[in-house]
Amino acid sequence: MAKQNKATEEPLEKQLWKAADKLRKNIDAAEYKHVVLGLIFLKYISDAFEELYIRLKEEEPMGADPEDRDEYRAENVFFVPKDARWTLLQSKAKQPEIGKFVDDAMDSIEKENRSLKGVLPKVYARQNLDPTSLGELIDLVSNIALGDAKARSADVLGHVFEYFLGEFALAEGKKGGQFYTPRSVVELLVEMLEPHKGRVFDPCCGSGGMFVQSEKFVAEHQGRINDISIYGQESNQTTWRLCKMNLAIRGIDSSQVKWNNEGSFLNNAHKDLKADYIIANPPFNVSDWGGDLLRKDGRWQYGTPPVGNANYAWIQHFLYHLAPNGQAGFVLAKGSLTSKTSGEGEIRQALIEAGLIACIVNLPGKLFLNTQIPASLWFLRSGVAINRDSTRENEILFIDARNLGHLINRRTLELSEDDIQLIADTYHLWKKGEKTESVESINIEEWQTMIAAEAEASYETAESLNYRDIPGFCASVPIERVAELDYVLTPGRYVGLPEEEDDFDFAERFASLKAELDTQLQEEAELNKLIAENLAKIKLEEDE
């Protein structure tokens, strides 16, 4: 057994990330992610192939053929030709031509497996990728799930792939948010929707995180993975490739995840689909979405969305694809809760009066990598679902989660497991239809304790806890009240202030914010001064 040291105390994926990142050298994160993730994927399919190959070898006396492609198709395993097998690549890792060997391996695998055509990266022979660093990277990836069976290997490799996606998104910052929705946001959406069985659809699916989390949810709740099927669409081909690899490494069928560069509005790849669950994080406030070409589109049942903003086009696109009993949960810019530009207010009013909006969650800031725009979660229900859930058909649940979450670095925040449980369980208790009316008000901390205790007991065995309004956190509001406030959906308008904040001191808060701003301006001035000094020094050296 290897000696224990400080490095081994860290999880495998963190050790791998640190080591891989050191090998990046002169390649930026956006390009390097395809190098690393491609190798992890190659290791995964090779591990799965090798395990079946060994079994078929043992069964040769009974007629099995370890080089027969059909044997692998029957077991839903990718066939890996001889020149692409990981053991061969690992043996050549120190050779100067290793980049060409890996590119050739990717090409061979695509030729043998139609579902991977055009998916795998072929970037390994590029001049800016040092062959020595690539060889070291191959050695690193070789340590993932070494010697484990396929199921363990797939789980570990899938976890590493998911972790690396998140780390690359952080490293890329704003651009990273284009292919990656933060894990805690995805988990919250899935925990609230609970996709146990049926069709799951994401028409702007990025790298596939919504699908992966949906499959995890089913597995963790003792469901059958085959009970859900996934449908997706992505307009960025590079991101679509990441998605296909991310799903393949999890053993998730991605045959219905489509790519076209026109996008879901102009080229709807699943025109006839009616989904049981729609989970999405569409790009915020998109102005160039083709709205001028779609003024009379059949999807606009509640009003024609403005040409200059796609938010309400996305909402109606989701509704169009909902099955009779379907539910949708998605992220939108917070401005969509109040906007009245070019008919958006009328569309929102129509959605509210139709009873289609079940819940609105106000999210904390700094959750998303690609935007500082405040965000919210919307949860919609189809007409049939409204009739079935008659106890809540004339109400909307508002949750203000702005004070939840914790910073993972200076610019990025995430929701904890307890935060996710608090929000999701509040929603599920509300959907039960029963409500505790009490003169005794409780605060969010007390409510969270009660939620946690109920979760421990499980809803099947404990029915004691009912939904209740919590000042400053959640409120179940009749549609008539929303109409009185001009159909504004901002949770803060309805949940009020926590009891301990009733004596909110505006002057004190203003002074605090001003002090923060002054500090930031001072830091910025010092940074600008330092840059100017360095530029002057460089110019002086050049002149000399």
N, C-alpha and C positions, 0 to 999 in steps of 0.2 A: 504494500500500500504506500502511496506517495506521502511524503511528509506534509503535515498541515502547515500552511503559512498564511499570512495576512491576505494575500491575493485570492486564495481559495475560499475565503469567507464570503466573498461577493458572489452573487448569482452568476451562472455561466454566461448569460446573455450580456451582462455588464462587463465581464472580463473580455469577452469577444469584441464588444463594441470599442472598448478602450484600445485593444490591440489593433483592430482593423483601422480605427481612426488614425493611429500613428503611422500607418502605411500609406495614408492618403497623399501626402507630400504636395505635389503641384496640381492636383486634381480637385475641383470644387465638389461640394457635397451632392449637387444636382446630378453630376455625371457619375460620381463614385458610387452612388446608391445602386445603379444598374450593374456595376461591376460586382459588388458584394452580394446583392440579392440574387443575381443570376447564378453565382456560385452556390449559394445556399440552396436554391431550387435544384440545381444540378446534383448536389449531394443528396437531396431528398429522393429524387426519382431513381438515383443510382442505388441508394439503400433499399428502396422498395423492390427494385428489379433484382438486386443481388439475393435478397431473401427468398424470392420466388424461384430464382435461378437455381439456388442450392437445393430447394425442395424438388424441383423438376429433375435435377441431376440424380437425386436419390430414387426417383420414380422411373428412371429410364428403362430398367428391366420390365416395367409394366406398360411400356409404350409411350411414356412422356418424352417430349422433345424440348430441351431447355433453350433451343434457338428458334422455336416456332412462335412467330408473333401472335398467333391466335390464342396460344396458351396464356399470354399476358393480358390480351384484350378481355378474355373470359373472366379474369380476376380483377379487372379495372386497374391494371398496373401499366404504366408507360413502358414500352419496349426501348431498351438502351442498346444501340449497336456497340460492337466490340471497341471501336476507336473512340467511344464517348464515355466509357465506364470510368467511374471515379478512381478506382485503383490504378488504372493506366495513367490517368492525368496526374495523379499524386506521384507516381514513379518518375514522371517527366517534369515535375514542378521546378527543378533547379536548372532546366535547360533554357537557353536564351530564346528559343522558339515557342515557349510555353503559351504565349498569347495566341499564336496561330493554332496551336493544338486545341485550345479551349473554344475558339471561334468555330473551328471545324467540328468539334463535338456538338456544339449548339445546333449547327446546321444539320448534322446527321440526325439528331433527335427530332428536329422539326420534320424532316423528310419521312421519318418512321411513324410519326404520330400526328395525324391530320389536325387534331384539336389544338396543337401547339404551333401551327403554321403562323409565322409572322409575329410570334409572341416573345421568343427568347432573345436576350441581348447578344449582339456579336460585336463587342467593343474592346476585346482583350488584346488585340494586336496593334492597337493605336500607339503612336510614338510617345504620348505623354504618360503611358502606363509602364512604369519600370518593371521589366521581367523579374527582377529579384524580389520586388515587393509583391508581385502577383504570386510568385512561388510561395512566399511566406504566408500570404492570404489563403492559399490552397491548403497549406499545412494547418492553419488555424481552423478553417472550416472542417477539416478532416476530424477534428476533435469533438465535433457535435454529435452526440448520441452514438458514439463509437461502440460497435458491438451489440447494440440493443436491437430488439425486434422491431418490425415495421411500425407497429402501433405506437410504441414508445418513441421511435425515431421521428415519426410524423408529428407527434405531439410536441417534442422538443424543438424540432426544426421549424414547425409552424409558429411556436412561441418566439423563437429567435427571429424569424422573419418579421413577425408582428412588432416585436420590440425595436428592430432595426428600422422599420418603416417610421415609427414614432420618433426615433432619434434623428433620422435623416430629415424628417419634417421640421424638427426643432432647429437643426443645423442650417436648414435653408430659410427658416423664418417665414416671411410672407409668401414666398413661392411654395414652401412646403405645405401650406394650408390648402393648396389647390388639389392635392391628391390625398390628403389625410385629414379626417375628422378626429379630434382628440378622443382618446379611448373612453374617458369618463363621460363624455357627452353621448357617445354611441351606447355605452352601457345603460345610461339613464333612459334613452329612447326605447331600447329593447326591453328593459325591466318594466316600463310603463305600458308598452303595447303587448307584451307576453305572446310572442308568435309561436304558439304550440304546434299548429297544424295548418297547412294551406300554402298559398302562393305569397311569397315575399317579393316586393318590387321596389327597386331604387332606380329612378330614371336619370340620376346624376351620380353614379355609384363610386367614382374615385377609385381607390385601390381596394375596395370591397369590404371595408371594415364592418359595415352594417350586416352583411351576409355572414361573415365570420362570427360576429357576436350573436346573431340569431341562432346559428347552429349550436354555439356554446350554451345558449339559454335552454334549448331543447334538451341537450345532453345533461345539463346540470339539474333539470327537473324530471329526469327519468323518462323523457319522451323518446320517440324514435326519429332519428335524423332524417330518414326517408319520408317522414310525414310532411316535411316542408320542401318546397321547390323554389328556386330563386330565379328572378328575372331582373335584368339590369340594362342600362345604357350609359355610355360614356363618350363624350365628344373629343377628348384628348387621347390620341392613340398611344402615346407613351404611358399615360396613366392606366389605360385599358390593359396594356401588357402587364403592368404591375398587378392589376386586379386578377387577371387570368392566372398568374403565377401564385398569388396569395391564396386563391381558391383551390388551385390544383394541389398545393402543398398541404392543404387541409382535407383533401379528398372530396371536395365539394364540386358537384357538377356545374360547370360554368358555360354550358352550351347555349344557354339563353341570355348570356351577358354580351350585348352587341356593341359594336363601335361604328359610328359614322361621324364625320367632322361637321355635319350640319346641326347635330344636337336634337334633343327630344321634341322641341317645338316644331322645327321645320321638317324633320325626318323622324317621325315617331316609329321606333323599331318594333313596338308591341301594340299596334293599333287596336287589336281586339281583346287585349288582356284585361281581365277584371280581377284585381288582386285582393287577397284577404287582409294583407298588411302592406302598407306603404311606409317606408322609413327612408328619410332623405335629409341631406344638408345641401340644398341648392346654393349656387353663388348668390351673394346678396346684391340687390339693387342693380341688376344687370340692365344696361340701357340698350345694348346692341343685341337683341334677341330675335329679331325678325318680326316684331309685332306689326309693322306696317304691311306685311304680306299676309297677315292672319286676322284681319279685322272681322271676318264673318265665319271664323272657325267654329265648328260644332262643340268644342270643349268649353266655350264661354257661356255656360248656362246661367250664371249669376251676374253677368255684366262684362263688357269688353274691357280687358285690361289696358292700361296706357302703353303707348309705344315706347316711352322712355324708361319704363321700369317693369321688370319681369316678375316681381314678387307675387302679384295676384294672378298672373298667368300660371305660375307654378302651383298655387293653391288649387286652381280649377283643373289643371292637368292632373293633379293627384285625385281630386274628386271624380274626374271622368273615368279614372282607372280603378275606382273602388268597387269591389263586389257588393252585393246587397247587404251582407253582414260585415262589411269591411271597416277597418280602422286605419287612420293615417297619423303618423307622428313625424314632425319635421322641424328643422331650424329655419328661422327667418330673422331678418334684421328687425330690431325692436321698433323702428319707425313704422313698420307695417301695421302695428297695433293702433295707430292714431292717424295715419296719413289720409288725406282727402284729395290728393292730386289726381286730376283727370279721371274722376269717377271711382277712385279706390274706396272712398267712404261709402258710396252706394253699394259697391260689391260687398264690402264688409257687413253692412246693414242687412243685405239679403242673406248672407251666410248665417248671421246671428238669428234672424227671424225664422229661418228654416230649421233652426235647432241643430245645425251641423257641427258647431264648435262645442266640444266637451270640456276642454281644459286649455289654459294658457299658463306657461311657466316663464317668469322673468329670470333670466340667467345672470350670474355675476359677470363682471368684465374680465378681460385678459384670458378668456378660455381658448380663444381661437388664434391660430398662428398668423393667418393671412389678413386679419382685419381687427381694428380696434373698435369697429362699429358695435354698439350694444346689441345683444341677440336675445331671442325668445324662442320657446318651443310651443308649437301649436299641436293640438290633438283633435282630429276630426272623426266623426262617426257618420256612417251612411244612414239613409232614411229608415231602413229596416231596423238597424241597431238602435235608433232613437225610439222606435215604437216598442222594442223589446225592453229597453231601459227606461220605461215610462216614468219612474220615480225621479229621474233627473232630466227629462226631456226639455223642461223649461228653465234649466239652470246651467250656469257655466262655473267651473271651478277655477279660481285664480290662485296661483302660488307665486309668492315673491321669494326667490332664492338668491337674491343679490348678495346677501351677507354670508352665504355658504362658500365652501371651497378654501383651498390653501395654496400658497405660492410654491412652485417647484423651481423657479428661478426668478430673477428680477422682473421679467416681463410676462411670465406665463403662470396661470393658475389652473388647478384641476380640482374636481369634486372627489371627495373621499367615498369609500364604500358606505359609510354611515350617512353621508349626505344623500347619496343615490337612494339608499333604503328609505330615508325619511320622505323624500319627494314622491317616490314611486308608491310606497305604502299609503301615504296620504291620499293619493289618487285612487288606489284600489278600494280603500275604505269608503271613500266618497261614492264610488260606483255601486257599492252594496246598497246604497239608498237610505240607510238608517242614519240618523243624526242625533247626537247628544245635545240637547238644549239645557244649558246650565247657567245659573247666575254666577257660578264660580268660574272665573276665567283662568286659563293656564297659559304659561309662556312656551316658547318653542323648545327650550331645553327639557321641560317636563313632558311635552308631547313626544319628543324624540325618545325619551326613556320609555314611555308607554308603548311606542311603536316597536322599539327593540324587544321589549318583553313579549309583545304579541307575536313578533316574528319568531322568537325562540319557541313559543308554544305551537306555532303554525296555525294558519287560518282554518284548517280542517278540524282542529281539536279545540280551538279557542275562538269563540264568537263574542267575547265580552266587550271588545273595543269597537266603538262606532266612531264615525267621522264627527269632527267638531271644528268650528271656525277657531283659528288661533290668531289673535291680534298680531299684525305685522308679518304674518307668514301665509295664511290661507283663508279663503272665504268662498262659500258657495252662494252665488248671486243669481237671483231671478233675472230673466231676460228683460223684464219690465224695468228693472233698475238700470240695466245696461243701456236701455233705450233712453232713459232719463238723462244719462250722461253722454248722450249723443253718439252712442255705439262705439265708444272708446274702449279698448281692451287692455289697457295698461293695468297690471295687477295692483300696483301701488295705489290706484284710485279706490280700490275696493277692500283691501286687507287692512288698511289703517296702519297705525303705529303700535309697536309693542307697548305694553303698559309702562315699562321702565323708561320708555322714550317719550312719554307724554309731556315731560318737561323739557323737551328738546330746546337747546340754547342756540339759536341761529347765529348770534354774534360770535359765540365761542367757536362754532363750526366754521364760520367764514374766516376767522382769524387763523384757525388751524390750516385750512386749505391755502390761504395766502402765504403762510409760512412755508408750506410744502412747495408752492410754486416759486417762491423766492429762492429756495434752496436749489431747485432744478435749474433756474435761470443762472444762478451763480456757477453751478457745475458746468453748464453749457458755455458760459463766458470763459471759464478757466480752460476748457477743452479747446475752444476756438483760439485762445491766446497761445496755447501749447502748439497747435497746428501751425499758426502763423510764424512762431519762433523757429519751428523745424523747417518750414519752407524757406525762411530767410537764410537759415544756416546752409541748406542745400544749395541755394542760389549763390551764396558767398563762395562755397567750395567749388561750384562750377566756374565762377568768374576767375578764381585763382588758377 
